[in-house]
């Protein structure tokens, strides 16, 4: 009888010890998970920051491209005006004059078309490559609150 009681007490003690170890293990796991979560949040914030910087750089690049295109168009316009003035002053035959005027105008139109196509391609490429940019741009503020 006394042996039975001792056995039961021993078993209870072992079970208690196992339980405590289990609880400690669970706490450890929770701690690890918490640390991982914090690291993940920091990583996400870092990624968002990088995406924001990339977006700013992209915008600056687009502005630069637009500026260059504008300058090119203005220069082309000056050349075109110059050619026209030369033709008028030169008093060449209308056939030659027409040809002189047509070339810069065609180049100007081609330049505008190329610039527009390049911008559209750039935007499409952005949407394909960086959908996150547009998600943040569209719903970033709403999601944040």
PEBEL-V803157 format. One record per backbone hydrogen bond with DSSP energy under -0.5 kcal/mol. CO is the residue of the C=O (numbers start at 1). NH is the residue of the N-H. E is the energy in kcal/mol with one decimal. If there is no record, write none. Layout:
CO_NH_E + CO_NH_E
//
This chain:
1_5_-2.2 + 2_6_-2.5 + 3_7_-2.7 + 4_8_-2.9 + 5_9_-2.8 + 6_10_-2.8 + 7_11_-2.8 + 8_12_-2.9 + 9_13_-2.8 + 10_14_-2.8 + 11_15_-2.9 + 12_16_-2.9 + 13_17_-3.0 + 14_18_-3.0 + 15_19_-3.0 + 16_20_-2.9 + 17_21_-2.7 + 18_22_-2.9 + 19_23_-2.9 + 20_24_-2.8 + 21_25_-2.8 + 22_26_-2.9 + 23_27_-2.9 + 24_28_-2.9 + 25_29_-2.9 + 26_30_-2.9 + 27_31_-3.0 + 28_32_-2.8 + 29_33_-3.0 + 30_34_-3.0 + 31_35_-2.7 + 32_36_-2.9 + 33_37_-3.0 + 34_38_-2.8 + 35_39_-2.7 + 36_40_-3.0 + 37_41_-2.9 + 38_42_-2.6 + 39_43_-2.8 + 40_44_-3.0 + 41_45_-2.8 + 42_46_-2.7 + 43_47_-2.9 + 44_48_-2.9 + 45_49_-2.8 + 46_50_-2.8 + 47_51_-3.0 + 48_52_-2.8 + 49_53_-2.7 + 50_54_-3.0 + 51_55_-2.8 + 52_56_-2.6 + 53_57_-2.8 + 54_58_-3.0 + 55_59_-2.8 + 56_60_-2.7 + 57_61_-2.8 + 58_62_-2.9 + 59_63_-2.8 + 60_64_-2.7 + 61_65_-2.9 + 62_66_-2.9 + 63_67_-2.9 + 64_68_-2.9 + 65_69_-2.9 + 66_70_-2.9 + 67_71_-2.9 + 68_72_-3.0 + 69_73_-2.9 + 70_74_-3.0 + 71_75_-3.2 + 72_76_-3.1 + 73_77_-2.8 + 74_78_-2.6 + 75_79_-2.8 + 76_80_-3.2 + 77_81_-3.2 + 78_82_-3.0 + 79_83_-2.9 + 80_84_-2.5 + 81_85_-3.0 + 82_86_-2.8 + 83_87_-2.9 + 84_88_-2.9 + 85_89_-3.2 + 86_90_-3.5 + 87_91_-1.7 + 87_92_-0.9 + 93_97_-2.6 + 94_98_-3.0 + 95_99_-1.9 + 96_100_-2.5 + 97_101_-2.5 + 98_102_-2.4 + 99_103_-1.7 + 100_104_-0.8 + 101_105_-1.4 + 102_106_-2.6 + 103_107_-2.4 + 104_108_-2.9 + 105_109_-2.7 + 106_110_-2.7 + 107_111_-2.7 + 108_112_-2.1 + 109_113_-2.5 + 110_114_-2.9 + 111_115_-2.4 + 112_116_-2.6 + 113_117_-2.9 + 114_118_-2.7 + 115_119_-2.4 + 116_120_-2.6 + 117_121_-2.8 + 118_122_-2.4 + 119_123_-2.5 + 120_124_-2.6 + 121_125_-2.8 + 122_126_-2.4 + 123_127_-2.5 + 124_128_-2.4 + 125_129_-3.1 + 126_130_-3.3 + 130_133_-0.7 + 130_134_-0.9 + 131_135_-2.2 + 132_136_-3.1 + 133_137_-2.8 + 134_138_-2.8 + 135_139_-3.2 + 136_140_-1.9 + 139_143_-2.3 + 140_144_-2.0 + 141_145_-1.5
//
